[in-house]
Amino acid sequence: MSINKFCSCVFTVLIGLTFVGCSYDKSVNNQSVNNKLDTTEANIVKPKVMAYGRFVPERSDDFAWENDKVAFRVYGPAAPLKGHASGVDAWFKKVDYPIIDKWYKAHLEGLSYHTDRGEGYDPYHTGTSRGVGSTAIWFEGKPYYSHSYKSYNIHKNKGAEVNFTLLYEWDTPLGLVNESKNISLKLGQQLFEVNSVFLLNGKAAVLPIALGVTTHDEKANVFSNPETGRISTWELIDGIGVGTGAIVEPKLVNEIKHVASDVKDESHLWIMTTSDTEGHFSYRAGFAWAGANEIIKASQWNRYLDNQ
């Protein structure tokens, strides 16, 4: 064989080996990439769906709680006296996983929770009103309520139910009132449940209680049903429907009163009732936001409450 033929054969063999090697390497590399993609997808951790609540010292001692449907917060001892009280605020959410920690963290970093970035937001104004449902002592045609809770204690958390107790204290014309307010919220519910014990000057007493929801200076339509112990509202916030409401045992309803006022945050729909001889009073309250695409009109909301 001539040298030229020998070189040509060697060159052909080397080229063939090179192509075989390239083909093999490409297959291995693709498999490696696919494995990395599969591993990455498998390692994506989805947020746990749970009922959750916590003390928020980084934001004026708020206390906030939520489930897979709704979120709430109340003001704490560090909140300024002006413009704040013990009413319950509503945070609108579109997702079933917890958003409290995420929204507070973003808020402190300059991204306000008053803007909807896909999970929901807080456009609801509470101020000094009763918000979506809270109590007051009613005396001579006027409600008396505390500024904020004094202390808290969490009993259940991060599961199917969040349960905690807030302690309130305030002066009224009747004397010093203390309220131990046990609050629970379960998965799947629009309403939180409250079991309160009221003391007057340190002793259990029958007290005149008013349970109210704000009408947002009469921007909301109001509804009631004494037969089911229900008061409710429906309004548009940023063009989307929002319903709030509270319910008690029908036998506890003494009167349902709609009080309109020219003073900001003082217009409410009220259930007038009393605590029992041991100072006990129980109710449920909450809201529904049409942006969550479940309860989208007033009739649905009222039916939901009546069926509770």
Salt bridges, closest charged atoms under 4 A:
GLU58 OE2 - ARG54 NH2 2.57
ASP62 OD1 - ARG59 NH2 3.02
ASP62 OD2 - ARG73 NH1 2.60
GLU66 OE1 - LYS93 NZ 2.79
ASP89 OD2 - ARG73 NE 2.91
ASP101 OD1 - ARG54 NE 2.48
GLU109 OE2 - LYS105 NZ 2.73
ASP116 OD2 - LYS94 NZ 2.81
GLU119 OE2 - LYS102 NZ 2.85
ASP122 OD2 - ARG73 NH2 3.81
ASP122 OD2 - HIS114 ND1 3.78
GLU161 OE1 - LYS156 NZ 3.44
GLU179 OE2 - LYS181 NZ 3.68
ASP217 OD2 - LYS264 NZ 3.98
GLU218 OE1 - HIS258 NE2 2.92
GLU235 OE2 - HIS216 ND1 2.86
GLU255 OE2 - LYS257 NZ 3.76
ASP265 OD1 - HIS125 NE2 2.94
ASP276 OD2 - HIS280 ND1 3.78
GLU294 OE2 - LYS69 NZ 2.87
ASP306 OD2 - ARG230 NH2 2.78
